[in-house]
Amino acid sequence: MISIVQSKMGVPIRLTDERWNHITEEHCELAGMRVEILETISNPQRIFIGNNEERMALREYSNGLYVVAIYRELENDGFIITAFLTRRIRSVERRLQLWP
């Protein structure tokens, strides 16, 4: 199953089964959080630029626990690369903030 959401820039972003399997194998704590990852892309609190021009969407889900969803935007298409949970967002916040 492929899930698609719109990024803040209006680009459709895909989450494929292959990427979902990768995310949940590497970060088992995210199993059952597919909707939250998609919501992080479509309705982030902030977006930062990664090392290779990927986007890093950040959204807090409980006191001090954040989902970081990393995705690539192309001209008219995009896809999720990975996602993880963290309480340590300082390394993300040191990056260039793209939005808002």
N, C-alpha and C positions, 0 to 999 in steps of 0.2 A: 504494500500500500504506500502510495506517495501522498504526503501532506504538503500543502502549499499555503503560505501566508504572504502578505505584502509587507515589505520592509518599510521603514519610515520614509525612504526615498521613492517608494512606489514600485519597487522591483519585486516580482514574484520570487519567493525563496522556497526551494524544495527541500523536504526531508525524506530521503528514500529509505527503504528497509535496510539496505546495505549500511548506510550511515547510522541509522538507529541501532543496528546490531553492533557496530563499532563503538558507539557511545556507551551502550549499556554493558558491553564486555569490558571496556576500559574503566568505566565509572559506574559500577553496579548500583550505587546509591541513587542514580537517576532513573532506574527501572520504574516505570509507572509515572514518570514525569514528562511524557511526550508533549502533553498539552502545555505545560509550563515552559518547556523549551520553545515551542512555537510562539507562545505569548511573549516570551522574552524578545523574540525577533520582531513581532508585530507591534508590541507596546513596551519598549524598553524604557528604563529610566535615563540611561545614557548610552551612547555609542562611541567607541574608541577605534582608532586605526591600529591594526597589528603590524608586525614586522614586514610582512609581505603584502601590504595593502588590503588584507582581509579586514572584515569588520568584527568588532567584539561588542556584542550587545550585553548590557548588564541590567539585572532586575533583582531586587530584594524580595524574597518570599517569606521569610520569617525573621525574627530579630537577629540581624547581623548575618544571615545566611543568604548568599547571592547565587543566582544562576548566571553563568557567563556562557553565551552561545556565540560561537565563532562561525562566520559564514563569509562567502564570497559573493559579491555583486558584479555581474557582468552587465552589458548594456540593457538587455531586456529579460534577463534570467539570472538566477542565483541559486546557491545551494549551501546547506549547512555542512560544515567541516567536522565540528565536534562541539561538545559542551561539557561543562563541569560545574560542580558546586564549590563554593569557597566562602570563607569568612575573611580572608586576607585579600582585600581589593586594592591595596596600595600600589602593587606592581601594575595593575591595570590602569589605575588612575594617573600613573606617571606618563602614560601614552597620550598622544594628541587626541583630544576629544573632538569628535565629528558632530555630535548632536547631543543635546540642544545647544 
